[in-house]
């Protein structure tokens, strides 16, 4: 966290993020000083509203709902999000002037021209009484982009001391800062692999929400043939990948894991060990050299971190717990700040869109 108390221009923004792992709703109340995009920041306060088992099941399965069921669920969930926001800001001395709301991704198929994040910005702005910006991805997809990743523009401006970034979340994604020969800088980013979204579902088969500290993976048997098969999945064969969604995991990835589990009689523990090793190899390969900032829920898995370090020559740094756990919420607050100022908040070099855009639907309270 860094902040220049002498900054004349200050803006307080609440970042709200619900990730694909369905572990909870992350809220980060952030103070930005200076003129966007080159601002100082401070995370004032954070809170994660853990999802109940019932809500986790609803969010994990909502892609199979009918249109009417999904509309009802979106309304119910949006009201729950608004209640959580009101509870959080009610305990704060400083109130946000703006909310940057990511929503919860239900469908992500940019190759077919659409992406859907559940969550009504209109409902949230009305119930909280705070201007809300949401739907950050749709316009980028309309411009021919992947609509993801969105975080790299925040990494570019807020963490200039790092050459690269790796987020270990439901999906693992990497950002590399490329120095051009003419002295300019390009941000290159893509989803590396499905991470916790797979490991958590495997853990669910033995009655656990996740593999705490990687203890299950550390004890399982690794199948090298399954790792090789996973490497041959089409997406992993691409030189520079794009973005992944749950639909791809269910259609392309789980069948490979299931097939080898049956052929080799792999226990769930062996599947977890093998998939953890595959992710470590894949993530390490995406970090060629330099100083990398790692964040996300996967950084709490010390076994996974050890395996990544074993496969890379890069220097890896994990930030303090608050910044680590709420980095994405911080950056969606930053994206909202850019949008409010009429500044570009996506990078075409990252998403593949025809040009960088000013993305997000703005709902006045």
C-alpha positions as CSV (number, residue, x, y, z in Angstrom):
1,X,0.0,0.0,0.0
2,X,1.3,3.5,-0.8
3,X,-0.2,6.9,-0.6
4,X,1.0,10.4,-0.9
5,X,-0.8,12.4,1.8
6,X,0.0,15.6,-0.1
7,X,-2.1,14.6,-3.1
8,X,-4.6,17.4,-3.8
9,X,-7.1,15.1,-5.6
10,X,-8.5,12.2,-3.6
11,X,-11.2,9.7,-4.5
12,X,-12.7,7.0,-2.3
13,X,-13.9,4.0,-4.3
14,X,-15.3,0.6,-3.3
15,X,-14.1,-2.4,-5.4
16,X,-16.4,-5.4,-5.3
17,X,-15.3,-8.7,-6.8
18,X,-16.9,-12.2,-6.9
19,X,-14.5,-14.8,-8.4
20,X,-15.0,-18.0,-10.3
21,X,-14.0,-20.1,-7.3
22,X,-17.2,-19.0,-5.5
23,X,-15.5,-18.7,-2.2
24,X,-17.0,-15.3,-1.3
25,X,-17.6,-11.6,-2.2
26,X,-14.5,-9.4,-1.8
27,X,-14.9,-5.8,-0.8
28,X,-12.0,-3.3,-0.7
29,X,-12.5,0.3,0.2
30,X,-9.7,2.2,-1.5
31,X,-8.3,5.8,-1.4
32,X,-6.7,7.1,-4.6
33,X,-4.6,10.3,-4.7
34,X,-3.5,12.3,-7.7
35,X,-4.7,12.3,-11.2
36,X,-5.8,9.1,-12.9
37,X,-4.2,6.9,-14.2
38,X,-1.0,7.6,-12.4
39,X,-2.3,7.6,-8.8
40,X,-1.1,6.6,-5.3
41,X,-3.4,4.2,-3.5
42,X,-4.3,3.0,0.0
43,X,-6.5,0.1,0.9
44,X,-8.5,1.6,3.8
45,X,-10.5,-1.5,4.8
46,X,-11.5,-4.9,3.4
47,X,-13.9,-7.7,4.1
48,X,-14.8,-11.0,2.4
49,X,-18.4,-12.1,2.8
50,X,-18.0,-15.9,2.6
51,X,-20.7,-17.7,0.5
52,X,-22.8,-20.2,2.3
53,X,-22.9,-23.7,0.9
54,X,-26.3,-22.9,-0.6
55,X,-25.1,-19.8,-2.4
56,X,-21.9,-21.6,-3.5
57,X,-24.0,-24.3,-5.1
58,X,-26.3,-21.7,-6.8
59,X,-23.4,-19.8,-8.3
60,X,-21.6,-22.9,-9.4
61,X,-24.7,-24.3,-11.1
62,X,-26.4,-21.2,-12.5
63,X,-25.0,-21.7,-16.0
64,X,-27.5,-24.6,-16.2
65,X,-30.5,-22.4,-15.2
66,X,-33.3,-21.5,-17.6
67,X,-33.5,-17.8,-18.6
68,X,-36.3,-17.1,-16.1
69,X,-34.4,-18.9,-13.3
70,X,-31.3,-17.0,-14.0
71,X,-33.2,-13.6,-14.1
72,X,-34.7,-14.5,-10.7
73,X,-31.3,-15.6,-9.3
74,X,-29.6,-12.4,-10.6
75,X,-32.2,-10.2,-8.8
76,X,-31.8,-12.2,-5.6
77,X,-28.0,-12.2,-5.7
78,X,-27.8,-8.5,-6.6
79,X,-29.9,-7.6,-3.5
80,X,-27.7,-9.8,-1.3
81,X,-24.6,-8.0,-2.7
82,X,-26.3,-4.6,-1.9
83,X,-27.0,-5.8,1.6
84,X,-23.4,-6.9,2.1
85,X,-22.1,-3.6,0.8
86,X,-24.4,-1.6,3.1
87,X,-23.3,-3.7,6.1
88,X,-19.7,-3.1,5.2
89,X,-19.8,0.7,4.5
90,X,-22.0,1.1,7.6
91,X,-19.0,0.2,9.7
92,X,-16.7,2.6,8.0
93,X,-15.9,6.2,8.9
94,X,-15.1,7.1,5.3
95,X,-17.9,6.5,2.7
96,X,-17.2,5.6,-1.0
97,X,-18.3,8.0,-3.7
98,X,-18.3,5.2,-6.3
99,X,-18.6,1.4,-6.6
100,X,-16.6,-0.7,-9.1
101,X,-18.6,-3.9,-9.3
102,X,-17.3,-6.9,-11.3
103,X,-20.3,-9.1,-11.0
104,X,-20.1,-12.9,-11.2
105,X,-19.2,-14.5,-14.5
106,X,-21.8,-17.0,-15.7
107,X,-20.9,-17.4,-19.4
108,X,-17.7,-16.4,-21.1
109,X,-17.5,-17.2,-24.8
110,X,-15.7,-14.3,-26.5
111,X,-15.1,-16.5,-29.5
112,X,-18.8,-16.4,-30.1
113,X,-19.1,-12.7,-29.3
114,X,-20.5,-12.7,-25.8
115,X,-19.7,-12.7,-22.1
116,X,-22.2,-12.5,-19.2
117,X,-21.5,-11.3,-15.7
118,X,-24.5,-11.7,-13.3
119,X,-25.3,-8.7,-11.1
120,X,-27.4,-5.7,-11.6
121,X,-25.6,-2.4,-11.2
122,X,-28.9,-0.6,-11.3
123,X,-30.1,-2.5,-8.3
124,X,-26.9,-2.0,-6.4
125,X,-26.8,1.7,-7.0
126,X,-30.4,2.1,-6.0
127,X,-30.2,0.1,-2.8
128,X,-26.8,1.5,-1.7
129,X,-27.4,5.1,-2.8
130,X,-23.9,5.1,-4.5
131,X,-23.0,5.5,-8.1
132,X,-22.1,2.1,-9.5
133,X,-20.0,1.0,-12.5
134,X,-20.3,-2.6,-13.7
135,X,-20.3,-4.7,-16.9
136,X,-16.6,-4.0,-17.6
137,X,-16.2,-6.8,-20.2
138,X,-19.0,-6.5,-22.7
139,X,-17.7,-3.5,-24.8
140,X,-14.3,-5.1,-25.2
141,X,-15.9,-8.3,-26.6
142,X,-18.0,-6.1,-28.9
143,X,-14.7,-4.6,-30.2
144,X,-13.4,-8.1,-31.0
145,X,-11.5,-8.7,-27.8
146,X,-11.6,-11.4,-25.2
147,X,-13.1,-9.1,-22.5
148,X,-10.2,-10.3,-20.3
149,X,-7.9,-10.0,-18.6
150,X,-8.9,-6.6,-17.2
151,X,-6.5,-6.5,-14.3
152,X,-3.3,-5.7,-16.3
153,X,-4.0,-2.0,-16.7
154,X,-4.2,-1.7,-12.9
155,X,-0.9,-3.7,-12.6
156,X,0.7,-1.4,-15.1
157,X,0.0,1.8,-13.2
158,X,-0.2,0.7,-9.5
159,X,2.8,-1.7,-9.3
160,X,5.4,-0.3,-11.6
161,X,8.3,-2.0,-9.7
162,X,7.4,-5.5,-11.1
163,X,8.2,-7.0,-14.5
164,X,5.3,-9.4,-14.2
165,X,2.3,-10.6,-12.3
166,X,0.6,-14.0,-11.7
167,X,-2.8,-14.4,-10.2
168,X,-3.5,-17.8,-8.7
169,X,-7.3,-17.8,-8.5
170,X,-10.1,-19.8,-10.0
171,X,-8.1,-19.4,-13.2
172,X,-4.5,-18.6,-13.2
173,X,-3.5,-15.6,-15.3
174,X,-0.2,-13.9,-16.0
175,X,0.8,-10.4,-17.0
176,X,4.2,-9.7,-18.6
177,X,5.6,-6.2,-18.9
178,X,7.3,-6.1,-22.3
179,X,10.0,-3.5,-23.0
180,X,10.1,-2.5,-26.7
181,X,13.3,-1.6,-28.5
182,X,12.0,2.0,-29.0
183,X,11.7,2.4,-25.2
184,X,7.9,2.0,-25.1
185,X,6.1,-0.6,-22.9
186,X,3.5,-3.2,-23.8
187,X,1.5,-5.3,-21.3
188,X,0.9,-8.9,-22.4
189,X,-1.5,-11.0,-20.5
190,X,-3.6,-14.2,-20.8
191,X,-5.2,-17.0,-18.8
192,X,-2.6,-19.7,-18.1
193,X,-4.8,-22.5,-16.8
194,X,-7.8,-23.4,-14.7
195,X,-6.5,-23.6,-11.2
196,X,-8.6,-23.5,-8.0
197,X,-11.9,-24.0,-9.9
198,X,-10.6,-27.5,-10.8
199,X,-8.7,-28.3,-7.5
200,X,-11.7,-27.2,-5.4
201,X,-14.1,-29.4,-7.4
202,X,-11.8,-32.3,-7.0
203,X,-11.6,-31.7,-3.2
204,X,-15.4,-31.6,-3.1
205,X,-15.4,-35.3,-4.1
206,X,-13.8,-36.1,-0.7
207,X,-16.0,-33.6,1.3
208,X,-13.5,-30.7,1.4
209,X,-13.9,-27.2,0.1
210,X,-10.2,-26.9,-0.9
211,X,-6.8,-28.4,-0.4
212,X,-5.6,-26.5,2.7
213,X,-1.9,-25.6,2.3
214,X,-1.6,-28.3,-0.4
215,X,-1.4,-31.1,2.1
216,X,-3.5,-33.5,0.0
217,X,-1.4,-32.8,-3.2
218,X,1.8,-33.3,-1.2
219,X,0.7,-36.8,-0.3
220,X,-0.8,-38.0,-3.6
221,X,0.9,-39.9,-6.5
222,X,1.6,-37.8,-9.6
223,X,0.6,-39.3,-13.0
224,X,3.1,-38.1,-15.6
225,X,0.9,-39.5,-18.4
226,X,-2.1,-37.3,-17.2
227,X,0.2,-34.3,-17.1
228,X,1.3,-34.9,-20.7
229,X,-2.4,-35.4,-21.7
230,X,-3.3,-32.1,-20.1
231,X,-0.4,-30.3,-21.9
232,X,-2.0,-31.5,-25.2
233,X,-5.4,-29.9,-24.6
234,X,-5.9,-27.5,-27.4
235,X,-5.8,-24.3,-25.3
236,X,-2.5,-25.3,-23.7
237,X,-0.9,-25.8,-27.1
238,X,-1.4,-22.1,-28.1
239,X,1.6,-19.8,-28.0
240,X,-0.3,-16.9,-26.5
241,X,-3.6,-17.9,-25.0
242,X,-6.7,-15.8,-24.5
243,X,-9.2,-16.2,-21.7
244,X,-11.0,-19.3,-20.2
245,X,-14.4,-20.0,-18.8
246,X,-16.2,-22.6,-16.8
247,X,-17.8,-24.0,-20.0
248,X,-14.4,-24.9,-21.3
249,X,-13.4,-26.6,-18.1
250,X,-16.4,-28.8,-18.1
251,X,-16.3,-29.6,-21.9
252,X,-12.5,-29.9,-22.4
253,X,-10.6,-30.4,-19.2
254,X,-12.6,-32.5,-16.8
255,X,-13.1,-35.3,-19.4
256,X,-9.3,-35.7,-19.7
257,X,-8.9,-35.9,-15.9
258,X,-11.8,-38.4,-15.6
259,X,-10.5,-40.6,-18.5
260,X,-7.0,-40.9,-17.0
261,X,-8.5,-41.4,-13.5
262,X,-10.3,-44.4,-14.8
263,X,-7.5,-45.8,-17.0
264,X,-4.9,-45.6,-14.2
265,X,-7.2,-46.0,-11.2
266,X,-6.1,-42.7,-9.8
267,X,-7.6,-41.8,-6.4
268,X,-9.0,-38.3,-5.9
269,X,-5.9,-37.5,-3.9
270,X,-3.7,-38.6,-6.9
271,X,-5.8,-36.4,-9.2
272,X,-5.3,-33.4,-6.9
273,X,-1.5,-34.1,-6.7
274,X,-1.2,-34.5,-10.5
275,X,-3.3,-31.4,-11.3
276,X,-1.4,-29.3,-8.8
277,X,1.9,-30.3,-10.4
278,X,0.5,-29.6,-13.9
279,X,-0.5,-26.1,-12.7
280,X,2.9,-25.5,-11.2
281,X,4.6,-26.4,-14.4
282,X,2.3,-24.3,-16.6
283,X,2.4,-21.3,-14.3
284,X,6.2,-21.4,-14.1
285,X,6.5,-21.6,-17.9
286,X,4.4,-18.4,-18.2
287,X,7.0,-16.5,-16.1
288,X,10.1,-16.5,-18.2
289,X,12.3,-14.2,-16.1
290,X,12.2,-11.2,-13.8
291,X,10.5,-10.1,-10.6
292,X,6.9,-11.4,-10.3
293,X,4.2,-10.4,-7.9
294,X,2.0,-13.4,-7.1
295,X,-1.5,-13.0,-5.6
296,X,-4.8,-14.7,-5.2
297,X,-6.2,-17.6,-3.1
298,X,-3.7,-20.0,-4.5
299,X,-0.8,-18.2,-2.8
300,X,-2.1,-19.7,0.5
301,X,-1.2,-23.1,-0.9
302,X,2.5,-23.3,0.2
303,X,3.0,-26.6,-1.6
304,X,1.8,-25.1,-4.9
305,X,4.1,-22.1,-4.4
306,X,7.1,-24.5,-3.7
307,X,6.4,-26.4,-6.8
308,X,6.1,-23.2,-8.9
309,X,9.5,-22.0,-7.5
310,X,11.0,-25.4,-8.4
311,X,10.1,-24.9,-12.1
312,X,11.0,-21.2,-12.6
313,X,14.1,-19.0,-12.5
314,X,12.1,-15.9,-11.8
315,X,12.0,-14.1,-8.4
316,X,8.6,-14.5,-6.8
317,X,7.1,-12.1,-4.3
318,X,3.8,-12.5,-2.4
319,X,2.4,-9.3,-0.9
320,X,1.1,-8.9,2.6
321,X,-2.2,-10.7,3.2
322,X,-4.6,-7.8,2.7
323,X,-3.2,-6.7,-0.7
324,X,-2.8,-10.4,-1.7
325,X,-6.4,-11.3,-1.0
326,X,-8.0,-8.1,-2.3
327,X,-5.7,-7.1,-5.2
328,X,-8.5,-7.8,-7.8
329,X,-11.1,-5.8,-5.8
330,X,-8.6,-2.9,-5.5
331,X,-8.0,-3.0,-9.3
332,X,-11.8,-3.0,-10.1
333,X,-12.0,0.1,-7.9
334,X,-9.2,1.6,-10.0
335,X,-11.0,0.6,-13.2
336,X,-14.1,2.4,-12.0
337,X,-12.0,5.5,-11.3
338,X,-10.7,5.4,-14.8
339,X,-14.2,5.0,-16.2
340,X,-15.5,7.9,-14.2
341,X,-12.7,10.1,-15.5
342,X,-13.4,9.1,-19.1
343,X,-10.1,7.3,-19.4
344,X,-9.2,4.0,-21.1
345,X,-9.5,1.1,-18.7
346,X,-8.8,-1.8,-21.0
347,X,-5.7,-2.6,-23.0
348,X,-6.1,-3.8,-26.6
349,X,-2.6,-5.4,-26.4
350,X,-4.0,-7.7,-23.7
351,X,-7.5,-8.4,-24.8
352,X,-7.0,-8.4,-28.6
353,X,-9.7,-5.8,-29.1
354,X,-9.5,-3.5,-32.1
355,X,-8.6,-0.7,-29.7
356,X,-8.3,0.1,-26.0
357,X,-11.6,1.2,-24.6
358,X,-13.4,3.1,-21.9
359,X,-15.6,0.2,-20.6
360,X,-18.3,-0.1,-18.0
361,X,-22.0,0.7,-17.6
362,X,-22.5,3.7,-15.3
363,X,-25.5,3.8,-13.0
364,X,-26.2,7.0,-11.1
365,X,-27.8,6.5,-7.6
